[in-house]
Amino acid sequence: MVGERYRIVIRCPKCGEKYILRGKQNDEGEYETGFKQCVCGNNDDLKVDATPES
């Protein structure tokens, strides 16, 4: 469902940093969190896991 909030976990395989955010899914199926890039500068090779918030 579009507009439902998700718990987003973003992991950077380059430096091992982990971010836990909240966001919504847009019409294209992407998650909007405001996240731009990892502290190491990586913004392309990120692992994203999303679970709906209850």
mmCIF file as gemmi writes it, N, C-alpha and C atoms, coordinates in Angstrom:
data_model
loop_
_atom_site.group_PDB
_atom_site.id
_atom_site.type_symbol
_atom_site.label_atom_id
_atom_site.label_alt_id
_atom_site.label_comp_id
_atom_site.label_asym_id
_atom_site.label_entity_id
_atom_site.label_seq_id
_atom_site.pdbx_PDB_ins_code
_atom_site.Cartn_x
_atom_site.Cartn_y
_atom_site.Cartn_z
_atom_site.occupancy
_atom_site.B_iso_or_equiv
_atom_site.pdbx_formal_charge
_atom_site.auth_seq_id
_atom_site.auth_asym_id
_atom_site.pdbx_PDB_model_num
ATOM 1 N N . MET Axp A 1 ? 0.844 -1.185 0 1 0 ? 1 A 1
ATOM 2 C CA . MET Axp A 1 ? 0 0 0 1 0 ? 1 A 1
ATOM 3 C C . MET Axp A 1 ? 0.886 1.244 0 1 0 ? 1 A 1
ATOM 4 N N . VAL Axp A 2 ? 0.662 2.148 -0.918 1 0 ? 2 A 1
ATOM 5 C CA . VAL Axp A 2 ? 1.434 3.378 -0.995 1 0 ? 2 A 1
ATOM 6 C C . VAL Axp A 2 ? 1.024 4.269 0.174 1 0 ? 2 A 1
ATOM 7 N N . GLY Axp A 3 ? 2.006 4.876 0.833 1 0 ? 3 A 1
ATOM 8 C CA . GLY Axp A 3 ? 1.725 5.725 1.978 1 0 ? 3 A 1
ATOM 9 C C . GLY Axp A 3 ? 1.961 5.028 3.302 1 0 ? 3 A 1
ATOM 10 N N . GLU Axp A 4 ? 2.069 3.719 3.3 1 0 ? 4 A 1
ATOM 11 C CA . GLU Axp A 4 ? 2.356 2.971 4.521 1 0 ? 4 A 1
ATOM 12 C C . GLU Axp A 4 ? 3.808 3.213 4.933 1 0 ? 4 A 1
ATOM 13 N N . ARG Axp A 5 ? 4.046 3.332 6.24 1 0 ? 5 A 1
ATOM 14 C CA . ARG Axp A 5 ? 5.405 3.582 6.724 1 0 ? 5 A 1
ATOM 15 C C . ARG Axp A 5 ? 6.174 2.273 6.823 1 0 ? 5 A 1
ATOM 16 N N . TYR Axp A 6 ? 7.465 2.349 6.519 1 0 ? 6 A 1
ATOM 17 C CA . TYR Axp A 6 ? 8.354 1.193 6.544 1 0 ? 6 A 1
ATOM 18 C C . TYR Axp A 6 ? 9.557 1.476 7.424 1 0 ? 6 A 1
ATOM 19 N N . ARG Axp A 7 ? 10.077 0.424 8.026 1 0 ? 7 A 1
ATOM 20 C CA . ARG Axp A 7 ? 11.357 0.49 8.738 1 0 ? 7 A 1
ATOM 21 C C . ARG Axp A 7 ? 12.405 0.07 7.719 1 0 ? 7 A 1
ATOM 22 N N . ILE Axp A 8 ? 13.313 0.975 7.389 1 0 ? 8 A 1
ATOM 23 C CA . ILE Axp A 8 ? 14.31 0.756 6.355 1 0 ? 8 A 1
ATOM 24 C C . ILE Axp A 8 ? 15.672 0.557 7.015 1 0 ? 8 A 1
ATOM 25 N N . VAL Axp A 9 ? 16.343 -0.543 6.685 1 0 ? 9 A 1
ATOM 26 C CA . VAL Axp A 9 ? 17.699 -0.78 7.16 1 0 ? 9 A 1
ATOM 27 C C . VAL Axp A 9 ? 18.617 -0.714 5.945 1 0 ? 9 A 1
ATOM 28 N N . ILE Axp A 10 ? 19.561 0.225 5.974 1 0 ? 10 A 1
ATOM 29 C CA . ILE Axp A 10 ? 20.513 0.41 4.875 1 0 ? 10 A 1
ATOM 30 C C . ILE Axp A 10 ? 21.888 0.006 5.387 1 0 ? 10 A 1
ATOM 31 N N . ARG Axp A 11 ? 22.536 -0.916 4.661 1 0 ? 11 A 1
ATOM 32 C CA . ARG Axp A 11 ? 23.875 -1.362 5.033 1 0 ? 11 A 1
ATOM 33 C C . ARG Axp A 11 ? 24.847 -1.054 3.9 1 0 ? 11 A 1
ATOM 34 N N . CYS Axp A 12 ? 26.025 -0.574 4.288 1 0 ? 12 A 1
ATOM 35 C CA . CYS Axp A 12 ? 27.07 -0.275 3.323 1 0 ? 12 A 1
ATOM 36 C C . CYS Axp A 12 ? 28.087 -1.412 3.351 1 0 ? 12 A 1
ATOM 37 N N . PRO Axp A 13 ? 28.223 -2.162 2.256 1 0 ? 13 A 1
ATOM 38 C CA . PRO Axp A 13 ? 29.182 -3.262 2.227 1 0 ? 13 A 1
ATOM 39 C C . PRO Axp A 13 ? 30.639 -2.79 2.165 1 0 ? 13 A 1
ATOM 40 N N . LYS Axp A 14 ? 30.865 -1.542 1.805 1 0 ? 14 A 1
ATOM 41 C CA . LYS Axp A 14 ? 32.243 -1.033 1.706 1 0 ? 14 A 1
ATOM 42 C C . LYS Axp A 14 ? 32.859 -0.769 3.073 1 0 ? 14 A 1
ATOM 43 N N . CYS Axp A 15 ? 32.09 -0.145 3.988 1 0 ? 15 A 1
ATOM 44 C CA . CYS Axp A 15 ? 32.659 0.202 5.295 1 0 ? 15 A 1
ATOM 45 C C . CYS Axp A 15 ? 31.961 -0.501 6.461 1 0 ? 15 A 1
ATOM 46 N N . GLY Axp A 16 ? 30.811 -1.147 6.192 1 0 ? 16 A 1
ATOM 47 C CA . GLY Axp A 16 ? 30.109 -1.871 7.244 1 0 ? 16 A 1
ATOM 48 C C . GLY Axp A 16 ? 29.127 -1.033 8.045 1 0 ? 16 A 1
ATOM 49 N N . GLU Axp A 17 ? 28.967 0.23 7.703 1 0 ? 17 A 1
ATOM 50 C CA . GLU Axp A 17 ? 28.051 1.112 8.434 1 0 ? 17 A 1
ATOM 51 C C . GLU Axp A 17 ? 26.606 0.661 8.223 1 0 ? 17 A 1
ATOM 52 N N . LYS Axp A 18 ? 25.766 0.863 9.245 1 0 ? 18 A 1
ATOM 53 C CA . LYS Axp A 18 ? 24.358 0.453 9.19 1 0 ? 18 A 1
ATOM 54 C C . LYS Axp A 18 ? 23.492 1.63 9.624 1 0 ? 18 A 1
ATOM 55 N N . TYR Axp A 19 ? 22.429 1.893 8.858 1 0 ? 19 A 1
ATOM 56 C CA . TYR Axp A 19 ? 21.502 2.984 9.148 1 0 ? 19 A 1
ATOM 57 C C . TYR Axp A 19 ? 20.104 2.404 9.286 1 0 ? 19 A 1
ATOM 58 N N . ILE Axp A 20 ? 19.372 2.835 10.301 1 0 ? 20 A 1
ATOM 59 C CA . ILE Axp A 20 ? 17.982 2.419 10.483 1 0 ? 20 A 1
ATOM 60 C C . ILE Axp A 20 ? 17.131 3.68 10.371 1 0 ? 20 A 1
ATOM 61 N N . LEU Axp A 21 ? 16.248 3.678 9.373 1 0 ? 21 A 1
ATOM 62 C CA . LEU Axp A 21 ? 15.433 4.855 9.066 1 0 ? 21 A 1
ATOM 63 C C . LEU Axp A 21 ? 13.972 4.461 8.932 1 0 ? 21 A 1
ATOM 64 N N . ARG Axp A 22 ? 13.116 5.453 8.846 1 0 ? 22 A 1
ATOM 65 C CA . ARG Axp A 22 ? 11.711 5.229 8.528 1 0 ? 22 A 1
ATOM 66 C C . ARG Axp A 22 ? 11.412 5.951 7.227 1 0 ? 22 A 1
ATOM 67 N N . GLY Axp A 23 ? 10.546 5.352 6.42 1 0 ? 23 A 1
ATOM 68 C CA . GLY Axp A 23 ? 10.219 5.982 5.158 1 0 ? 23 A 1
ATOM 69 C C . GLY Axp A 23 ? 8.937 5.444 4.569 1 0 ? 23 A 1
ATOM 70 N N . LYS Axp A 24 ? 8.605 5.963 3.423 1 0 ? 24 A 1
ATOM 71 C CA . LYS Axp A 24 ? 7.401 5.547 2.699 1 0 ? 24 A 1
ATOM 72 C C . LYS Axp A 24 ? 7.79 5.084 1.311 1 0 ? 24 A 1
ATOM 73 N N . GLN Axp A 25 ? 6.959 4.229 0.75 1 0 ? 25 A 1
ATOM 74 C CA . GLN Axp A 25 ? 7.196 3.725 -0.603 1 0 ? 25 A 1
ATOM 75 C C . GLN Axp A 25 ? 6.472 4.637 -1.59 1 0 ? 25 A 1
ATOM 76 N N . ASN Axp A 26 ? 7.183 5.035 -2.657 1 0 ? 26 A 1
ATOM 77 C CA . ASN Axp A 26 ? 6.553 5.911 -3.653 1 0 ? 26 A 1
ATOM 78 C C . ASN Axp A 26 ? 5.882 5.072 -4.746 1 0 ? 26 A 1
ATOM 79 N N . ASP Axp A 27 ? 5.33 5.73 -5.734 1 0 ? 27 A 1
ATOM 80 C CA . ASP Axp A 27 ? 4.598 5.053 -6.81 1 0 ? 27 A 1
ATOM 81 C C . ASP Axp A 27 ? 5.479 4.138 -7.656 1 0 ? 27 A 1
ATOM 82 N N . GLU Axp A 28 ? 6.781 4.421 -7.712 1 0 ? 28 A 1
ATOM 83 C CA . GLU Axp A 28 ? 7.708 3.603 -8.496 1 0 ? 28 A 1
ATOM 84 C C . GLU Axp A 28 ? 8.228 2.397 -7.71 1 0 ? 28 A 1
ATOM 85 N N . GLY Axp A 29 ? 7.814 2.26 -6.442 1 0 ? 29 A 1
ATOM 86 C CA . GLY Axp A 29 ? 8.253 1.137 -5.622 1 0 ? 29 A 1
ATOM 87 C C . GLY Axp A 29 ? 9.547 1.385 -4.871 1 0 ? 29 A 1
ATOM 88 N N . GLU Axp A 30 ? 10.073 2.61 -4.949 1 0 ? 30 A 1
ATOM 89 C CA . GLU Axp A 30 ? 11.295 2.957 -4.228 1 0 ? 30 A 1
ATOM 90 C C . GLU Axp A 30 ? 10.915 3.512 -2.86 1 0 ? 30 A 1
ATOM 91 N N . TYR Axp A 31 ? 11.865 3.439 -1.921 1 0 ? 31 A 1
ATOM 92 C CA . TYR Axp A 31 ? 11.621 3.926 -0.572 1 0 ? 31 A 1
ATOM 93 C C . TYR Axp A 31 ? 12.204 5.316 -0.403 1 0 ? 31 A 1
ATOM 94 N N . GLU Axp A 32 ? 11.4 6.228 0.125 1 0 ? 32 A 1
ATOM 95 C CA . GLU Axp A 32 ? 11.826 7.603 0.351 1 0 ? 32 A 1
ATOM 96 C C . GLU Axp A 32 ? 12.143 7.778 1.829 1 0 ? 32 A 1
ATOM 97 N N . THR Axp A 33 ? 13.425 8.03 2.119 1 0 ? 33 A 1
ATOM 98 C CA . THR Axp A 33 ? 13.866 8.212 3.502 1 0 ? 33 A 1
ATOM 99 C C . THR Axp A 33 ? 14.633 9.506 3.683 1 0 ? 33 A 1
ATOM 100 N N . GLY Axp A 34 ? 15.09 10.103 2.617 1 0 ? 34 A 1
ATOM 101 C CA . GLY Axp A 34 ? 15.948 11.275 2.708 1 0 ? 34 A 1
ATOM 102 C C . GLY Axp A 34 ? 17.419 10.902 2.771 1 0 ? 34 A 1
ATOM 103 N N . PHE Axp A 35 ? 17.729 9.601 2.751 1 0 ? 35 A 1
ATOM 104 C CA . PHE Axp A 35 ? 19.11 9.127 2.809 1 0 ? 35 A 1
ATOM 105 C C . PHE Axp A 35 ? 19.808 9.454 1.494 1 0 ? 35 A 1
ATOM 106 N N . LYS Axp A 36 ? 21.011 10.042 1.574 1 0 ? 36 A 1
ATOM 107 C CA . LYS Axp A 36 ? 21.754 10.414 0.364 1 0 ? 36 A 1
ATOM 108 C C . LYS Axp A 36 ? 22.954 9.513 0.123 1 0 ? 36 A 1
ATOM 109 N N . GLN Axp A 37 ? 23.847 9.375 1.124 1 0 ? 37 A 1
ATOM 110 C CA . GLN Axp A 37 ? 25.025 8.526 0.95 1 0 ? 37 A 1
ATOM 111 C C . GLN Axp A 37 ? 25.594 8.164 2.308 1 0 ? 37 A 1
ATOM 112 N N . CYS Axp A 38 ? 26.402 7.129 2.316 1 0 ? 38 A 1
ATOM 113 C CA . CYS Axp A 38 ? 27.075 6.663 3.518 1 0 ? 38 A 1
ATOM 114 C C . CYS Axp A 38 ? 28.173 7.655 3.92 1 0 ? 38 A 1
ATOM 115 N N . VAL Axp A 39 ? 28.613 7.596 5.168 1 0 ? 39 A 1
ATOM 116 C CA . VAL Axp A 39 ? 29.683 8.483 5.626 1 0 ? 39 A 1
ATOM 117 C C . VAL Axp A 39 ? 30.987 8.236 4.876 1 0 ? 39 A 1
ATOM 118 N N . CYS Axp A 40 ? 31.163 7.043 4.287 1 0 ? 40 A 1
ATOM 119 C CA . CYS Axp A 40 ? 32.378 6.751 3.52 1 0 ? 40 A 1
ATOM 120 C C . CYS Axp A 40 ? 32.294 7.283 2.092 1 0 ? 40 A 1
ATOM 121 N N . GLY Axp A 41 ? 31.152 7.86 1.707 1 0 ? 41 A 1
ATOM 122 C CA . GLY Axp A 41 ? 30.991 8.422 0.367 1 0 ? 41 A 1
ATOM 123 C C . GLY Axp A 41 ? 30.273 7.505 -0.6 1 0 ? 41 A 1
ATOM 124 N N . ASN Axp A 42 ? 29.984 6.285 -0.203 1 0 ? 42 A 1
ATOM 125 C CA . ASN Axp A 42 ? 29.29 5.33 -1.059 1 0 ? 42 A 1
ATOM 126 C C . ASN Axp A 42 ? 27.821 5.737 -1.203 1 0 ? 42 A 1
ATOM 127 N N . ASN Axp A 43 ? 27.334 5.843 -2.419 1 0 ? 43 A 1
ATOM 128 C CA . ASN Axp A 43 ? 25.918 6.131 -2.631 1 0 ? 43 A 1
ATOM 129 C C . ASN Axp A 43 ? 25.292 5.219 -3.686 1 0 ? 43 A 1
ATOM 130 N N . ASP Axp A 44 ? 26.053 4.251 -4.203 1 0 ? 44 A 1
ATOM 131 C CA . ASP Axp A 44 ? 25.531 3.359 -5.243 1 0 ? 44 A 1
ATOM 132 C C . ASP Axp A 44 ? 25.353 1.922 -4.77 1 0 ? 44 A 1
ATOM 133 N N . ASP Axp A 45 ? 26.339 1.387 -4.078 1 0 ? 45 A 1
ATOM 134 C CA . ASP Axp A 45 ? 26.341 -0.029 -3.704 1 0 ? 45 A 1
ATOM 135 C C . ASP Axp A 45 ? 25.878 -0.19 -2.265 1 0 ? 45 A 1
ATOM 136 N N . LEU Axp A 46 ? 24.551 -0.031 -2.033 1 0 ? 46 A 1
ATOM 137 C CA . LEU Axp A 46 ? 23.991 -0.146 -0.697 1 0 ? 46 A 1
ATOM 138 C C . LEU Axp A 46 ? 22.966 -1.267 -0.672 1 0 ? 46 A 1
ATOM 139 N N . LYS Axp A 47 ? 22.876 -1.955 0.463 1 0 ? 47 A 1
ATOM 140 C CA . LYS Axp A 47 ? 21.871 -3.017 0.634 1 0 ? 47 A 1
ATOM 141 C C . LYS Axp A 47 ? 20.727 -2.439 1.444 1 0 ? 47 A 1
ATOM 142 N N . VAL Axp A 48 ? 19.52 -2.521 0.895 1 0 ? 48 A 1
ATOM 143 C CA . VAL Axp A 48 ? 18.351 -1.935 1.52 1 0 ? 48 A 1
ATOM 144 C C . VAL Axp A 48 ? 17.345 -3.029 1.832 1 0 ? 48 A 1
ATOM 145 N N . ASP Axp A 49 ? 16.928 -3.096 3.116 1 0 ? 49 A 1
ATOM 146 C CA . ASP Axp A 49 ? 15.887 -4.03 3.558 1 0 ? 49 A 1
ATOM 147 C C . ASP Axp A 49 ? 14.754 -3.204 4.165 1 0 ? 49 A 1
ATOM 148 N N . ALA Axp A 50 ? 13.521 -3.518 3.789 1 0 ? 50 A 1
ATOM 149 C CA . ALA Axp A 50 ? 12.371 -2.773 4.3 1 0 ? 50 A 1
ATOM 150 C C . ALA Axp A 50 ? 11.335 -3.726 4.873 1 0 ? 50 A 1
ATOM 151 N N . THR Axp A 51 ? 10.784 -3.343 6.011 1 0 ? 51 A 1
ATOM 152 C CA . THR Axp A 51 ? 9.691 -4.106 6.623 1 0 ? 51 A 1
ATOM 153 C C . THR Axp A 51 ? 8.605 -3.111 7.031 1 0 ? 51 A 1
ATOM 154 N N . PRO Axp A 52 ? 7.338 -3.462 6.815 1 0 ? 52 A 1
ATOM 155 C CA . PRO Axp A 52 ? 6.251 -2.562 7.203 1 0 ? 52 A 1
ATOM 156 C C . PRO Axp A 52 ? 6.211 -2.377 8.717 1 0 ? 52 A 1
ATOM 157 N N . GLU Axp A 53 ? 5.911 -1.155 9.129 1 0 ? 53 A 1
ATOM 158 C CA . GLU Axp A 53 ? 5.729 -0.893 10.562 1 0 ? 53 A 1
ATOM 159 C C . GLU Axp A 53 ? 4.309 -1.273 10.933 1 0 ? 53 A 1
ATOM 160 N N . SER Axp A 54 ? 4.169 -1.813 12.115 1 0 ? 54 A 1
ATOM 161 C CA . SER Axp A 54 ? 2.821 -2.215 12.546 1 0 ? 54 A 1
ATOM 162 C C . SER Axp A 54 ? 2.151 -1.179 13.388 1 0 ? 54 A 1
